[in-house]
C-alpha cells in the first residue's frame, strides 16, 4: 500500500485489514507462521521494529507494543477460538510490516495444496487484495465509495 494510504485508511480498508488479519491467524499454516514469529520475537532473533509497519511513529511505546504483539502472536499458537479472535483484533490494530505479511501469506500458499483450510485462506487473501485494489483505484480517481 502506498505511503499516502498508510496514514489515512478508510473504514472499508480497515475492515479489509481486519479480514486479512483474521485469515492469517485462522489458517493452519498462518497460525504456525505467527507462532514461529512469536518465538523469534521472544528470543530476540527478530526485533519489533522489523514486525511493525511504522515502528518510528510519534508516541509509540515500542516496549509496550512489543509485549502486546508478542502476546497476540503467542495466542495464535492456541486452538481456543476466543483467544484467536483477540489475536485478530490485536494484529489488525498494530499493522504488521508488508514483508512479514508476505512471509505469512507464502506459508499459507505453501500449505494450500495439502490443507483445505489453507486453500480457503488463499482464496480469501486473493479476494481481500482485489477488493483493496479496487477501493484504492476508486479513491485515486475520485469515485465515491459504495455504501454498505
N, C-alpha and C positions, 0 to 999 in steps of 0.2 A: 504494500500500500504506500503510495507516495507520502512524503513528509507532511504536505498540507492536509492530508486526510487523517493523519495520526493525531493531530491536535484537536480536531473537532469532528467527532463521529456522530452521525445522526442516530436516532433511536433504532432505526431499522438495521443500521450497521452494527450497533451494539448488540442487538438481538442475534444477528448473524454470527457475531463473535462468540456469544454465549453458546449458540448452537454448535459452533465449531469446537469449542472447549468441551462441550458435552460429548461430542463424537470422539474426540481424542481420549477422554477419560473413560468412556464406556466400552470402547472396543478392547478386546483382549490384548492385542499387540500394543495398542496405545497405552493401556494401563501398565503393561510391563515396561514400556519405554519411560513413562512418567515415574514409575517406581525406581527404575535404574537411575534416573536423573536425581531423585531424592537421595539415593545413596552417594552419588557423585558430589552433590552439594554438602552432604553430611561429612564426607571425608575430606573435603576441601579440594578435590580434583577439579571441580567446577566452581567458579565464583558467581555470586548472584548477579553481578554486572553482565555476565555472559547470558544469563537466562532472561533478563528483562529487556523489553523493547527500548525504553528510555530510562536507564538507571540513574542518569545525572539530572533528572528533572528537579526543579526547585522544591525544596521542602520534603523530599523523600527520605525517610529514615531507613537507610539500607539494612541496618541490623534487624529492625523490626520486620521489614518487608521480607528479608531472608528467612526469618522464623516462620512467617505466615506462609510463604511459598513452599518452604520445605515441609511444613505441616500438611499442606494440601497435597503435595506430591507423595508424602508417606501415606496419606489417606487413599491415594489411588491404588495402593497395594492391597486394599481391603475389598472384600466382596459385599460389604454392607452397603445397601442402596442409599440409605440416608447419608452416610459418610461420603459416598461417591457424588451425591448431589451437592454437598458442601464443597467438594473438590471443584466441581464445575463452576459454582458461584465464585470461588476464590480465583481460579485461573482466568475466568472471564474478566475479573476486575483488575488483575495485575498486568495484563497484556504481555504475553511472552514474546521474546525475540523471534523474528521470522526464521532464522536458521534453526532454532530449537523446534519450532512448529514443523518445519520441513523434515527434520530428522524423525520426529514422531510420526508424521504422515508417511514417510518412507518405510518405517517399521510396520505400519498398518498395511500399506500396499504389499509389502513382502509377505505378510501373514494372510492376505486375502485369498490366495489360491487354495489354502487348506482350512480356512476358517470362514464359515458363512457370516458370522458377526463382523469380522474384519471386512469382508466383501461388501456388506451392507454399509459399513462405516465409510469405505472408499466412495461408494455412490453418494452418500450424504455429504462428504467433503467436496466432491466434484460439484454437486448441486449448490452448496453454500458458496463456493467460489464463483460459479456462474452468476448467482444472484448478486453477489458483491460487485462483480464486474459490471453488471447491468446497472446497478444503483450508482456506481462510480461514474459510468459513462453518462447517465441521465443527469447527475449533478454537474458534470463538466460542461454539458451543452445547455444546461439551464432548464431541463424538463422537470416540472414539479413531481415530487414523489407521489405514488399512488396511495390512496387511503386504504387502510385495512391490511 
